[in-house]
Amino acid sequence: MKLPFRGTLAVLYLLCSSSGFGRQQDAGGSPARMSEETAACVECHKSITPGIVEDWLTSRHARVTPSLASSKAELERRVSSTDIPASLREIGVGCYECHSRNANDHKDNFDHFGYQINVIVSPRDCSTCHALEAMQYSESKKAHALGNLRQNPIYHLLLETITGMKVVDGQNVSRRPASENTKLETCYACHGTHVDALGLRTVSTSVGEIEVPDLTNWPNQGVGRRNPDGSYGACTACHPRHSFSIEIARKPYTCAQCHLEPDVPAWEVYRESKHGNIMLSKQHDQNWDAVPWKVGKDFRTPSCATCHNSLVTNADGEVIVSRSHDFGARLWVRIFGLIYSHPQPKSGATSIIKNKDGLPLPTTFSGVQASEYLIDKEEQQRRQMEMKKVCQSCHSTSWSERHFVKLAQTIAEVDSMVIASTKLMLDGWKRKLANNANPFDEALEQKWVRQWLLYANSIRYGSAMGGPDYATFKNGWYELTRNLEEMRDYLRR
């Protein structure tokens, strides 16, 4: 089926007059020209999916050409590629420019009214203009989140145990594997899924029946998604379709999609912290879109992005920390670990780690670290200094230094409590009070898991980010201590 508007340019003028489209931000009023292909997409989709079109019309992609973006001063630049194709440089970044990239690599490519279109826009496609960002992200734990979950037998067993369906028939309780839908709505929603194309299927639409790719495990925008072109990750996990807003990516609500209590309580801890209090009170006074992002001028309190990955400068434009899309680049210790805290891994692909006992864990049960897979002390110190630079852009040296000292002491104390619970668990396995074939499914084992997966993490996050109740009563020391005593009582029976 062919649509009559292919090649029409009238839509460009229609959109310019009715939507305000065509004015480039910071471009002296010069119009951003739409390609003929994107104009055809917009003319149809403004009726079929108007929300998508209107969202895109608000985006910088729609208003700024790659040529103009590349001409900005280095610190103001939002593109990193130096070899953007000539065919893209002088037009707005529209539907076709993103959904037609690298068509030969995309198993989800199909003929859509005479155009070859990919359903999914992958990090590899985004790298056409954002090469450095895509490269940094590809090396992160986020990009490897699906593999780290699936390819680590222990993590995968934990996933299967958590999502395993319980079938109750009278007093009989048994387990069965969770449905794919259950998995898609749980761990894989954040970690990502493996999206593949199984050919075409026919769907009914407002313009008639059309054939589209039959995609597995779709929809999904998890951070470690495996895309049909073989790339890892989803830029849209943080920069949502189709505005790709840096404002949204910088606000903590985006991180709160996945970093939630009880296991990763970063959002709740931040929300109750002094930083979160100020941000929630004054967020409308902050300039969330500025590049570079000037501390004290564009913002007065940090969000997640400020500390973990944004380019931050002082009021004079001097760099405090550089931008990175590897969100672990400023982290020296991994406070969310299985089973203890430990130095950050060298590679984002943590499933390659093996400890001295041959298990795919960064430490042994006794706490001995798999050092060959973890960053060394020099790298830990370098990363900690990067984080301190962020802190010291607002706080005094003594304030910052004492914060990091307290955090290190808290982590050590929490790890000692986790080791105590692990010793109890080892005793329980030895005495056949639980079966270690699956270390996650019996009552004593589940208490042990709560010790390091929930309560220890809550205290570490509470200490790191200034959320005192999460270090105390809300899944903090109170629960950590109570849980340890209950494990002891269980073993005394």
C-alpha positions as CSV (number, residue, x, y, z in Angstrom):
1,M,0.0,0.0,0.0
2,K,1.4,3.4,-1.0
3,L,0.4,6.6,0.6
4,P,-0.3,9.7,-1.7
5,F,1.9,12.1,0.2
6,R,5.3,10.6,-0.5
7,G,7.6,13.4,-1.7
8,T,5.3,16.1,-0.6
9,L,6.9,19.2,0.9
10,A,3.8,21.1,1.8
11,V,3.7,19.4,5.2
12,L,6.9,21.4,6.1
13,Y,5.2,24.7,5.7
14,L,2.0,23.4,7.4
15,L,4.0,22.4,10.4
16,C,6.0,25.6,10.5
17,S,2.9,27.7,10.6
18,S,0.8,25.6,12.9
19,S,3.2,24.3,15.4
20,G,6.0,26.9,15.6
21,F,8.3,24.3,14.1
22,G,11.2,25.6,12.0
23,R,13.0,27.8,14.4
24,Q,16.4,26.6,15.6
25,Q,17.2,27.2,19.2
26,D,20.2,29.5,19.6
27,A,20.4,29.7,15.8
28,G,19.4,33.2,15.1
29,G,16.0,32.2,13.8
30,S,17.3,30.1,10.9
31,P,14.8,27.3,9.9
32,A,15.7,23.7,10.4
33,R,14.8,21.9,7.2
34,M,13.0,18.6,7.3
35,S,14.1,15.9,4.9
36,E,11.5,14.8,2.3
37,E,11.3,11.4,4.0
38,T,10.7,12.8,7.5
39,A,8.1,15.2,6.1
40,A,6.2,12.1,4.7
41,C,6.5,10.4,8.1
42,V,5.1,13.4,9.9
43,E,2.2,14.0,7.6
44,C,0.9,10.5,8.3
45,H,1.8,10.2,11.9
46,K,0.5,13.6,13.0
47,S,-3.0,11.9,12.6
48,I,-2.1,8.3,13.6
49,T,0.2,9.0,16.5
50,P,0.0,12.7,17.2
51,G,1.6,12.4,20.6
52,I,4.8,11.2,19.1
53,V,4.9,13.9,16.5
54,E,4.2,16.7,19.0
55,D,6.8,15.3,21.4
56,W,9.4,15.3,18.6
57,L,8.5,18.9,17.5
58,T,9.5,20.1,21.0
59,S,12.9,18.3,20.8
60,R,16.3,19.8,20.0
61,H,16.5,17.2,17.3
62,A,13.7,18.9,15.4
63,R,15.1,22.4,15.8
64,V,18.8,22.1,15.5
65,T,20.8,20.6,12.6
66,P,23.9,18.5,13.3
67,S,26.0,21.1,11.5
68,L,24.9,23.8,13.9
69,A,25.3,21.5,16.9
70,S,28.8,20.6,15.8
71,S,29.7,24.3,15.5
72,K,29.2,25.1,19.1
73,A,32.1,25.7,21.5
74,E,33.5,22.5,22.9
75,L,31.8,22.6,26.3
76,E,28.5,23.7,24.8
77,R,28.5,20.8,22.2
78,R,25.9,18.0,22.6
79,V,27.3,15.9,19.7
80,S,30.6,14.2,19.8
81,S,31.0,12.6,16.3
82,T,33.4,14.3,14.0
83,D,32.3,12.4,10.8
84,I,28.5,12.9,10.7
85,P,27.4,12.0,7.1
86,A,27.1,15.0,4.8
87,S,23.5,14.0,4.0
88,L,22.5,14.6,7.6
89,R,24.4,17.8,8.5
90,E,22.0,20.4,7.2
91,I,18.6,19.0,8.1
92,G,16.7,18.5,11.4
93,V,17.1,15.1,13.0
94,G,13.8,13.5,12.2
95,C,11.9,10.2,12.0
96,Y,13.7,8.9,8.9
97,E,17.1,10.1,10.0
98,C,16.9,7.9,13.1
99,H,14.7,5.0,12.0
100,S,16.7,4.3,8.8
101,R,20.2,4.1,10.1
102,N,22.3,0.9,9.5
103,A,19.4,-0.9,7.8
104,N,21.5,-3.8,6.8
105,D,22.3,-4.6,10.4
106,H,18.7,-4.4,11.6
107,K,16.7,-7.6,11.7
108,D,13.7,-5.4,12.5
109,N,14.0,-3.5,9.2
110,F,11.0,-3.6,6.9
111,D,9.3,-1.9,4.0
112,H,6.9,0.8,5.4
113,F,5.0,2.4,2.6
114,G,8.0,2.5,0.3
115,Y,10.6,3.4,2.9
116,Q,13.0,0.9,4.6
117,I,12.4,1.5,8.3
118,N,13.8,0.0,11.6
119,V,11.4,-0.3,14.4
120,I,14.0,0.2,17.1
121,V,16.6,3.0,17.2
122,S,19.6,1.5,18.9
123,P,22.7,3.0,20.6
124,R,24.6,2.1,17.4
125,D,22.3,4.3,15.4
126,C,22.5,7.2,17.9
127,S,26.3,6.9,17.6
128,T,26.1,8.5,14.2
129,C,26.1,11.8,16.0
130,H,26.9,10.7,19.6
131,A,29.8,8.4,19.1
132,L,31.6,9.1,22.4
133,E,28.5,8.7,24.5
134,A,27.6,5.4,22.8
135,M,31.1,4.1,23.3
136,Q,31.1,5.1,27.0
137,Y,27.7,3.5,27.6
138,S,28.7,0.3,25.8
139,E,31.4,-0.3,28.5
140,S,29.1,0.3,31.4
141,K,27.3,-2.1,33.8
142,K,24.0,-0.7,32.5
143,A,24.8,-1.8,28.9
144,H,25.6,-5.3,30.2
145,A,22.7,-5.4,32.6
146,L,20.9,-8.2,30.7
147,G,24.0,-10.3,30.3
148,N,25.0,-9.8,33.9
149,L,21.6,-11.1,34.9
150,R,21.3,-14.0,32.5
151,Q,24.9,-15.2,32.2
152,N,25.6,-15.3,35.9
153,P,24.1,-18.6,37.1
154,I,23.6,-17.2,40.7
155,Y,21.9,-14.0,39.7
156,H,19.8,-16.0,37.2
157,L,18.8,-18.5,39.9
158,L,17.8,-15.6,42.2
159,L,15.7,-14.2,39.4
160,E,14.0,-17.5,38.7
161,T,13.3,-18.0,42.4
162,I,11.9,-14.5,42.8
163,T,9.6,-14.8,39.8
164,G,8.7,-18.5,40.1
165,M,5.0,-18.9,40.3
166,K,3.6,-20.7,43.4
167,V,0.7,-23.0,42.7
168,V,-1.4,-23.7,45.8
169,D,-3.7,-26.7,45.9
170,G,-5.0,-27.1,49.4
171,Q,-1.9,-27.4,51.5
172,N,0.4,-28.3,48.6
173,V,2.8,-25.6,47.4
174,S,5.0,-26.1,44.4
175,R,7.0,-24.0,41.9
176,R,7.0,-23.6,38.2
177,P,9.0,-21.4,35.9
178,A,7.6,-17.9,35.6
179,S,5.9,-16.9,32.4
180,E,7.7,-14.7,29.9
181,N,5.2,-11.9,30.7
182,T,6.1,-12.1,34.4
183,K,9.7,-11.8,33.6
184,L,9.1,-8.9,31.3
185,E,7.3,-7.0,34.0
186,T,9.9,-7.7,36.7
187,C,13.7,-7.8,36.5
188,Y,13.8,-7.6,32.7
189,A,11.8,-4.4,32.7
190,C,14.9,-2.6,34.0
191,H,17.7,-4.9,33.0
192,G,16.4,-5.2,29.4
193,T,15.4,-8.1,27.2
194,H,16.7,-9.8,24.1
195,V,14.6,-8.3,21.2
196,D,14.7,-10.3,18.0
197,A,12.7,-10.3,14.8
198,L,10.9,-13.5,13.8
199,G,9.7,-12.3,10.4
200,L,6.6,-10.2,9.7
201,R,3.1,-10.2,11.1
202,T,-0.1,-8.4,9.9
203,V,-1.7,-5.8,12.1
204,S,-4.9,-3.7,11.6
205,T,-4.4,0.1,11.7
206,S,-6.4,3.2,10.8
207,V,-4.9,3.1,7.3
208,G,-5.6,-0.6,6.8
209,E,-3.7,-3.8,7.3
210,I,0.0,-3.5,7.2
211,E,2.9,-5.9,7.8
212,V,5.3,-5.1,10.6
213,P,8.2,-7.1,12.2
214,D,7.2,-9.7,14.7
215,L,9.4,-8.8,17.7
216,T,10.2,-11.0,20.7
217,N,10.1,-9.5,24.2
218,W,8.7,-6.2,23.0
219,P,8.1,-3.5,24.1
220,N,11.1,-3.0,26.4
221,Q,13.4,-0.1,27.1
222,G,15.7,-1.7,29.7
223,V,19.2,-0.4,30.0
224,G,20.8,-3.6,28.9
225,R,18.5,-4.5,26.1
226,R,19.8,-6.6,23.2
227,N,18.7,-4.9,20.0
228,P,18.0,-6.5,16.6
229,D,21.2,-5.0,15.2
230,G,23.3,-6.7,17.8
231,S,24.0,-3.6,20.0
232,Y,23.5,-3.4,23.7
233,G,21.4,-0.9,25.6
234,A,18.6,1.6,25.1
235,C,19.3,5.4,25.1
236,T,15.6,5.9,25.6
237,A,15.8,4.4,29.1
238,C,17.0,7.8,30.2
239,H,16.3,10.1,27.2
240,P,12.7,9.2,26.5
241,R,11.2,9.0,23.0
242,H,10.7,11.2,21.1
243,S,11.8,14.4,22.9
244,F,15.1,12.9,24.0
245,S,15.1,15.5,26.7
246,I,18.3,16.2,28.6
247,E,16.1,17.8,31.3
248,I,14.2,14.6,31.9
249,A,17.4,12.5,31.9
250,R,18.9,14.8,34.5
251,K,16.0,14.8,36.9
252,P,16.0,12.1,39.6
253,Y,12.6,10.9,38.6
254,T,14.2,9.2,35.6
255,C,16.6,7.2,37.8
256,A,13.7,6.4,40.1
257,Q,12.2,4.2,37.4
258,C,14.6,1.5,38.5
259,H,16.6,2.6,41.5
260,L,14.0,2.0,44.2
261,E,13.7,0.4,47.5
262,P,14.0,-2.2,48.9
263,D,17.1,-3.4,47.1
264,V,18.3,-0.2,45.4
265,P,16.7,2.5,47.5
266,A,18.6,5.4,45.8
267,W,15.5,7.4,45.0
268,E,13.9,7.2,48.4
269,V,17.2,8.0,50.2
270,Y,17.8,11.0,47.9
271,R,14.2,12.2,48.4
272,E,14.6,12.3,52.2
273,S,18.1,13.8,52.0
274,K,18.9,17.5,52.2
275,H,19.8,17.5,48.5
276,G,16.4,16.0,47.6
277,N,14.6,18.3,49.9
278,I,16.1,21.4,48.2
279,M,15.6,19.9,44.7
280,L,12.0,19.1,45.2
281,S,11.4,22.6,46.7
282,K,13.4,24.6,44.1
283,Q,13.4,22.4,41.0
284,H,11.5,24.9,38.9
285,D,14.2,27.5,39.6
286,Q,16.9,25.3,38.1
287,N,18.0,25.3,34.5
288,W,17.9,21.6,33.7
289,D,18.7,22.1,30.0
290,A,22.0,24.1,30.1
291,V,25.2,22.7,28.6
292,P,27.6,23.1,30.2
293,W,25.8,22.8,33.6
294,K,27.1,25.5,35.9
295,V,26.9,24.8,39.6
296,G,25.5,27.6,41.6
297,K,24.1,29.3,38.5
298,D,22.1,26.7,36.6
299,F,21.5,24.5,39.7
300,R,22.0,24.8,43.4
301,T,21.6,21.2,44.5
302,P,22.7,18.0,42.8
303,S,20.5,15.4,41.2
304,C,21.7,11.9,40.4
305,A,23.1,13.0,37.1
306,T,25.2,15.8,38.7
307,C,27.2,13.4,40.8
308,H,27.3,10.4,38.5
309,N,27.7,11.5,34.9
310,S,27.0,15.2,34.0
311,L,29.5,17.7,32.7
312,V,29.7,20.3,35.6
313,T,31.5,23.6,35.5
314,N,31.8,26.6,37.8
315,A,30.2,29.9,37.0
316,D,33.2,30.9,34.9
317,G,32.9,27.8,32.7
318,E,35.9,26.0,34.2
319,V,35.4,22.2,34.2
320,I,34.8,20.5,37.6
321,V,34.1,17.1,36.2
322,S,33.6,15.9,32.6
323,R,30.6,14.2,31.2
324,S,30.5,10.4,31.0
325,H,27.8,7.9,29.9
326,D,29.5,5.2,31.9
327,F,27.6,5.7,35.1
328,G,30.2,4.0,37.2
329,A,33.1,6.2,36.0
330,R,33.1,8.2,39.3
331,L,32.3,5.2,41.6
332,W,35.2,3.6,43.5
333,V,33.2,1.1,45.6
334,R,30.2,-1.0,44.7
335,I,27.8,-0.7,47.6
336,F,25.3,-2.9,45.8
337,G,27.0,-6.2,45.6
338,L,26.5,-9.9,45.9
339,I,27.2,-10.5,48.8
340,Y,29.5,-7.8,50.2
341,S,30.6,-4.4,49.1
342,H,33.8,-4.4,47.0
343,P,35.8,-2.2,44.6
344,Q,34.0,-1.5,41.3
345,P,34.6,-4.1,38.6
346,K,37.0,-3.4,35.8
347,S,34.5,-4.4,33.2
348,G,30.8,-3.6,32.9
349,A,30.4,-7.3,31.9
350,T,30.5,-8.6,35.5
351,S,29.3,-12.1,34.5
352,I,33.0,-12.9,33.7
353,I,34.0,-12.6,37.4
354,K,35.0,-15.7,39.3
355,N,36.1,-15.8,42.9
356,K,38.7,-18.1,44.5
357,D,36.0,-20.7,45.1
358,G,35.1,-20.7,41.4
359,L,31.8,-19.0,41.9
360,P,30.6,-16.1,39.7
361,L,30.9,-13.7,42.6
362,P,33.2,-10.7,43.3
363,T,34.0,-12.1,46.8
364,T,34.1,-15.4,48.5
365,F,31.6,-16.2,51.4
366,S,34.4,-15.2,53.8
367,G,34.9,-11.9,52.1
368,V,38.1,-12.5,50.0
369,Q,37.8,-10.3,46.9
370,A,38.3,-11.5,43.3
371,S,40.9,-8.7,42.9
372,E,41.9,-9.5,39.4
373,Y,38.5,-8.5,38.2
374,L,38.2,-5.3,40.4
375,I,39.8,-1.9,40.1
376,D,43.0,-1.4,42.1
377,K,43.5,1.1,44.9
378,E,45.0,3.8,42.6
379,E,41.9,3.7,40.4
380,Q,39.7,3.7,43.5
381,Q,41.4,6.9,44.7
382,R,41.2,8.6,41.3
383,R,37.5,7.9,41.1
384,Q,36.9,9.0,44.6
385,M,38.7,12.3,43.9
386,E,36.3,12.9,40.9
387,M,33.3,12.5,43.2
388,K,34.9,14.7,45.8
389,K,35.3,17.5,43.2
390,V,31.5,17.4,42.8
391,C,31.0,17.6,46.5
392,Q,33.6,20.4,47.0
393,S,31.9,22.6,44.4
394,C,29.4,23.4,47.2
395,H,30.9,22.0,50.4
396,S,34.1,22.7,52.3
397,T,37.0,20.3,52.1
398,S,36.5,19.2,55.8
399,W,32.8,18.5,55.2
400,S,33.5,16.4,52.2
401,E,36.4,14.5,53.7
402,R,34.5,13.6,56.8
403,H,31.5,12.4,54.7
404,F,33.7,9.9,52.8
405,V,35.4,8.7,56.1
406,K,32.0,8.1,57.6
407,L,30.8,6.2,54.5
408,A,33.9,3.9,54.5
409,Q,33.4,3.1,58.2
410,T,29.7,2.4,57.7
411,I,30.4,0.1,54.8
412,A,33.0,-1.9,56.9
413,E,30.5,-2.2,59.8
414,V,27.7,-3.4,57.5
415,D,29.9,-5.9,55.8
416,S,30.8,-7.4,59.2
417,M,27.1,-7.9,59.9
418,V,26.7,-9.6,56.5
419,I,29.6,-11.9,57.2
420,A,28.0,-12.9,60.5
421,S,24.8,-13.8,58.7
422,T,26.7,-15.8,56.0
423,K,28.5,-17.8,58.7
424,L,25.1,-18.7,60.1
425,M,23.9,-19.6,56.7
426,L,26.9,-21.9,56.1
427,D,26.1,-23.6,59.4
428,G,22.5,-24.1,58.4
429,W,23.6,-25.7,55.1
430,K,26.1,-27.9,57.0
431,R,23.4,-29.1,59.4
432,K,21.0,-29.8,56.5
433,L,18.5,-27.2,57.8
434,A,18.4,-25.9,54.2
435,N,19.5,-27.2,50.8
436,N,22.2,-25.1,49.1
437,A,21.3,-26.5,45.7
438,N,19.1,-23.3,45.5
439,P,20.4,-20.8,48.1
440,F,17.4,-18.5,47.7
441,D,14.2,-20.5,48.2
442,E,13.9,-21.7,51.9
443,A,13.0,-19.6,54.9
444,L,16.5,-19.4,56.5
445,E,18.0,-18.6,53.1
446,Q,15.5,-15.9,52.4
447,K,16.5,-14.2,55.7
448,W,20.1,-14.4,54.7
449,V,19.3,-12.8,51.3
450,R,17.4,-10.0,53.0
451,Q,20.5,-9.3,55.1
452,W,22.7,-8.4,52.1
453,L,20.2,-7.6,49.3
454,L,17.9,-5.3,51.3
455,Y,19.0,-4.2,54.7
456,A,22.8,-3.9,54.1
457,N,22.1,-2.0,50.8
458,S,19.7,0.4,52.6
459,I,22.3,1.4,55.2
460,R,25.0,1.9,52.6
461,Y,22.8,4.0,50.4
462,G,21.5,5.9,53.4
463,S,25.1,6.7,54.4
464,A,26.3,7.5,50.9
465,M,23.4,9.9,50.1
466,G,22.4,11.4,53.4
467,G,19.2,9.5,54.1
468,P,19.4,8.8,57.9
469,D,16.1,6.9,58.3
470,Y,17.1,4.4,55.6
471,A,20.3,3.8,57.6
472,T,18.3,3.3,60.8
473,F,14.7,2.0,60.9
474,K,13.5,1.9,57.2
475,N,15.3,-1.3,56.2
476,G,18.4,-0.1,58.0
477,W,20.3,-1.1,61.2
478,Y,17.1,-2.0,63.0
479,E,16.1,-4.6,60.4
480,L,19.7,-5.8,59.9
481,T,20.1,-6.5,63.6
482,R,16.6,-8.0,64.0
483,N,17.1,-10.3,61.0
484,L,20.5,-11.5,62.3
485,E,18.9,-12.4,65.7
486,E,16.1,-14.3,64.0
487,M,18.6,-16.3,62.0
488,R,20.4,-17.2,65.2
489,D,17.1,-18.2,66.8
490,Y,16.2,-20.4,63.8
491,L,19.5,-22.3,64.2
492,R,18.9,-22.8,68.0
493,R,15.7,-24.7,67.5
